[in-house]
Amino acid sequence: MRKLFAFNMTSLDGFFEGPGHDINWHNVDEEFNEFAIEQTGSLGMILFGRRTYQLMEGYWPTAAALADDPEIAGLMNTLPKVVFSRTLERADWNNTRLIKDNAVEEILKLKGKPGSDIAIFGSADLISSLMDVIDEHRIMVNPILLRKGTPLFKATGEPLKLKLLNTRIFRSGNILLTYEPLGM
């Protein structure tokens, strides 16, 4: 069975985006880019909620993305992708499938198929709705206090205890925390 993990960058105070969906505060350097290439290159599929999908679709196929980060752009544009949305009418980004209903059921089917791991990038609302099927949370804490923005985790459901699997400290001050939900 394939593993489903959620990856997000967050501020020290728990926001994954600032006001107006701002992510310009992401602490990205060469070491992060090497990590991103390694992580994305190991995937079999990427999942998105509507808003994150539209942001990614609006950037990665562009000439600017291909010039600035050709390796990641190539991966993002060729990997199979699934967008979960009740409002989108179609998903035109290369190799993307739109799913409108039954997200948990669909993800369990995807996890049961052979292949490499599946990741959710961004998509805090989607992550909140899928807590019971996510196998691992990879949270990269950036050394910044945003003080306002969109929290990574929505206040829904019962507490979910986690087991720390790994930490990685980056020269930039970012810290990658990898957790597994207990009881899975």
C-alpha positions as CSV (number, residue, x, y, z in Angstrom):
1,M,0.0,0.0,0.0
2,R,1.3,3.4,-0.9
3,K,1.9,6.0,1.8
4,L,0.0,9.3,1.8
5,F,1.9,12.2,3.4
6,A,1.1,15.9,3.7
7,F,3.9,18.4,3.2
8,N,3.6,22.1,4.1
9,M,5.8,24.9,5.0
10,T,4.7,26.9,8.0
11,S,5.7,29.8,10.2
12,L,6.7,29.2,13.7
13,D,3.3,30.4,14.8
14,G,1.5,27.8,12.7
15,F,0.4,29.7,9.5
16,F,0.9,28.1,6.1
17,E,0.1,31.3,4.3
18,G,0.0,34.9,5.2
19,P,-2.8,37.4,4.6
20,G,-4.0,37.3,1.0
21,H,-2.5,33.8,0.5
22,D,1.0,35.3,0.6
23,I,3.9,32.7,0.7
24,N,6.7,35.1,-0.2
25,W,8.1,34.5,3.3
26,H,9.0,30.9,2.5
27,N,12.6,30.4,3.4
28,V,14.0,28.8,0.2
29,D,17.6,28.3,-0.7
30,E,19.8,25.8,-2.6
31,E,19.6,23.2,0.2
32,F,15.8,23.5,0.2
33,N,15.7,23.1,-3.5
34,E,17.8,19.9,-3.3
35,F,15.3,18.6,-0.7
36,A,12.3,19.5,-2.9
37,I,13.8,17.8,-5.9
38,E,14.5,14.6,-3.9
39,Q,11.1,14.6,-2.3
40,T,9.1,15.4,-5.4
41,G,11.2,13.0,-7.5
42,S,10.2,10.1,-5.2
43,L,6.5,10.6,-5.7
44,G,4.0,8.7,-7.7
45,M,1.2,11.3,-7.4
46,I,0.4,14.7,-6.0
47,L,-3.0,15.7,-4.5
48,F,-4.4,19.3,-4.2
49,G,-7.4,21.1,-3.0
50,R,-8.9,23.6,-5.5
51,R,-7.1,26.8,-4.3
52,T,-3.6,25.2,-4.2
53,Y,-4.2,23.5,-7.5
54,Q,-5.1,26.8,-9.2
55,L,-2.0,28.5,-7.8
56,M,0.3,25.6,-8.9
57,E,-1.4,25.3,-12.3
58,G,-0.9,29.0,-12.8
59,Y,2.8,28.8,-12.1
60,W,4.5,25.5,-12.9
61,P,3.7,25.3,-16.6
62,T,4.9,28.9,-17.3
63,A,8.1,29.9,-19.0
64,A,9.2,31.6,-15.8
65,A,8.9,28.4,-13.8
66,L,10.7,26.4,-16.5
67,A,13.5,29.0,-16.5
68,D,13.8,29.5,-12.7
69,D,13.4,25.9,-11.6
70,P,13.5,23.5,-14.6
71,E,13.9,20.3,-12.6
72,I,11.0,20.9,-10.2
73,A,8.9,22.3,-13.0
74,G,9.5,19.2,-15.1
75,L,8.4,17.0,-12.2
76,M,5.4,19.1,-11.3
77,N,4.2,19.1,-14.9
78,T,4.6,15.4,-15.6
79,L,3.6,13.7,-12.3
80,P,0.0,12.5,-12.1
81,K,-2.1,14.9,-10.1
82,V,-5.5,14.8,-8.5
83,V,-7.5,17.9,-7.6
84,F,-10.4,17.6,-5.2
85,S,-13.0,20.3,-5.8
86,R,-16.8,20.5,-5.8
87,T,-16.7,23.8,-7.7
88,L,-14.1,23.3,-10.5
89,E,-15.6,22.3,-13.8
90,R,-12.4,20.9,-15.3
91,A,-8.7,20.4,-14.6
92,D,-6.6,21.3,-17.6
93,W,-3.1,21.0,-16.2
94,N,-1.2,18.1,-17.8
95,N,-1.8,14.7,-16.2
96,T,-4.5,15.9,-13.8
97,R,-7.8,14.3,-12.8
98,L,-10.6,16.1,-11.1
99,I,-12.5,14.4,-8.3
100,K,-15.7,16.2,-7.0
101,D,-17.0,13.8,-4.3
102,N,-16.0,11.0,-1.9
103,A,-12.4,12.2,-1.3
104,V,-11.7,9.6,1.5
105,E,-13.0,6.8,-0.6
106,E,-11.1,7.9,-3.7
107,I,-7.8,8.3,-1.7
108,L,-8.2,4.8,-0.2
109,K,-8.4,3.5,-3.7
110,L,-5.4,5.4,-4.8
111,K,-3.4,4.2,-1.8
112,G,-4.3,0.7,-2.6
113,K,-2.8,0.8,-6.1
114,P,0.8,-0.1,-6.7
115,G,3.3,2.8,-7.0
116,S,5.3,5.3,-5.2
117,D,4.1,7.5,-2.3
118,I,1.4,10.1,-2.7
119,A,1.8,13.7,-1.4
120,I,-0.6,16.5,-0.6
121,F,1.1,19.9,-1.0
122,G,-0.5,22.9,0.5
123,S,-4.3,22.4,0.7
124,A,-5.0,23.0,4.4
125,D,-8.7,22.4,4.0
126,L,-8.2,19.1,2.1
127,I,-5.7,18.0,4.8
128,S,-8.1,18.8,7.6
129,S,-10.8,16.7,5.9
130,L,-8.4,13.7,5.4
131,M,-6.8,13.4,8.8
132,D,-7.9,9.8,9.1
133,V,-6.2,8.6,5.9
134,I,-2.9,10.6,6.1
135,D,0.0,8.4,7.0
136,E,2.6,11.1,7.7
137,H,2.8,14.8,8.2
138,R,6.0,16.6,7.0
139,I,6.0,20.1,8.3
140,M,8.8,22.5,7.5
141,V,8.9,25.2,10.1
142,N,10.3,28.5,8.8
143,P,12.1,30.9,11.3
144,I,9.4,33.6,11.1
145,L,6.4,34.7,13.1
146,L,3.7,35.8,10.7
147,R,1.3,36.8,13.5
148,K,-1.7,36.4,11.1
149,G,-2.7,34.4,8.1
150,T,-4.2,31.0,7.5
151,P,-3.5,28.3,10.1
152,L,-2.1,25.0,8.8
153,F,-4.5,22.9,10.8
154,K,-8.2,23.7,11.2
155,A,-9.8,23.3,14.6
156,T,-12.0,20.3,13.7
157,G,-12.5,16.9,15.3
158,E,-10.8,15.3,18.2
159,P,-7.1,15.7,19.2
160,L,-4.8,13.6,17.1
161,K,-1.7,12.3,18.8
162,L,1.5,12.1,16.7
163,K,4.7,10.2,16.9
164,L,7.9,12.1,15.9
165,L,9.7,10.1,13.3
166,N,12.4,12.4,12.2
167,T,13.8,16.0,12.4
168,R,16.1,17.7,9.9
169,I,17.7,21.0,10.5
170,F,18.5,23.1,7.5
171,R,21.3,25.7,7.4
172,S,18.7,28.4,6.6
173,G,17.0,27.8,10.0
174,N,14.2,25.7,8.6
175,I,13.4,22.6,10.5
176,L,11.6,19.6,8.9
177,L,9.5,17.7,11.4
178,T,8.1,14.4,10.3
179,Y,5.2,12.9,12.3
180,E,3.1,9.7,12.1
181,P,-0.4,9.7,13.5
182,L,-0.6,7.2,16.4
183,G,-3.1,4.4,16.1
184,M,-2.8,4.1,12.3
